[in-house]
């Protein structure tokens, strides 16, 4: 339909207008309704995933346990901050030591940064001294999208009844600097402590900071 | 022990950068020895400074093609550039004046930032008594450069101004054109009153009287200044109602919290006529009745 009058107008202008309009429309295109995404106080979106050992992990089967979801991409510098420092591993050990199920979720698409094989995922866990209960491979991004996971890291805490108790950043220092960790307010630890003691989470929603999740 | 995998990733990133033809540099995570994807420069709009003056300093980011840095609200991911000026005694600096950003959509994520060249302006005030020695103004900058991957970088730059005994002798700098162009890219104060009705899942932001200056087919986007109030990636519904423009915006992650007001930049896109490309700072206060309020 555009081509009909093209001879009346110089190509480049038309093309530019079309491209600009297309870019603008694309920018305004909706995201799969965030309103349907995770909400504090509501049941956390259900999922069934496969972990790096080939086991099926269904959130519904984990009722009765506090569950942490950690979106990760081992090559993202914000993730690197929390692993090089041992910050993430320490919290994983602390939490799982108290019966928390900790699921690290990898939603990087095939070929994208942070996409690893099951064997590589296990090697990362070993070499970094990480202690998640399981690493879920989510290359299609379906679990990530269900949670509206946007960054690595992006953290979620689900209580024993399956209700979402926390979503957001690891802490309040949105940097890649390891030196910021000792003085940072670790929102995930605070949320876990509150959920374990049955008290309200003080900061149930915070800004997740990091690299974008490398979705398909 | 936990270095190997990441180390190799960053070596690869560094090799890629070298292959792309940038200056040799290390890509050590968080601590590059020199900038790789962004070159920075510090400038002032005056070559000299006298007591009791207000002038502008600028941190210029020259960003490699394909890469971008971030606005004060980076959106769904990323991190805004951080500037820390170190000034001699007798000087103080205001906040960064952020230019209207571009909107980047990557799949389901939307971020706000800059490509090419961006100039971050800040006002500097000199006190009534200044030393007679030249004023050396230094800035340390940290930014996140992203393409499909992100690399934290940092750098430092300086600008030195001669001291003048009185303002009549202070000279403009050679960068006048750059400062004028940077000023053009800043969002303007809104000439329109606004009102805001806050619902649980969405908000209605009404810009009163704007239709007198805006064609009905104009495409308009609201970019929130702070994270969490508005879902960056959600569709923004525009309704022209008489002289008013009403935007229905989906609330962001903080939708369960009270929203007393909304600050952001209204960017006028294609079809906006003479105003196309301009951004206007909106400060809307929530009202139950939705009656117009002073902006």
Interface residues (C-beta under 8 A of the other chain):
Chain A: X17 X20 X21 X24 X25 X26 X27 X28 X29 X30 X31 X32 X33 X34 X35 X39 X40 X41 X74 X75 X76 X77 X78 X80 X81 X83 X84 X112 X113 X123 X124 X127 X128 X129 X145 X150 X151 X167 X168 X174 X175 X176 X177 X178 X204 X205 X207 X209 X210 X211 X212 X213 X214 X215 X216
Chain B: X1 X2 X3 X4 X5 X6 X9 X10 X29 X30 X76 X77 X78 X79 X103 X105 X106 X107 X108 X109 X110 X111 X142 X144 X146 X148 X149 X150 X151 X152 X201 X219 X221 X227 X228 X231 X233 X234 X235 X236 X250 X251 X252 X253 X254 X255 X256 X257 X269 X270
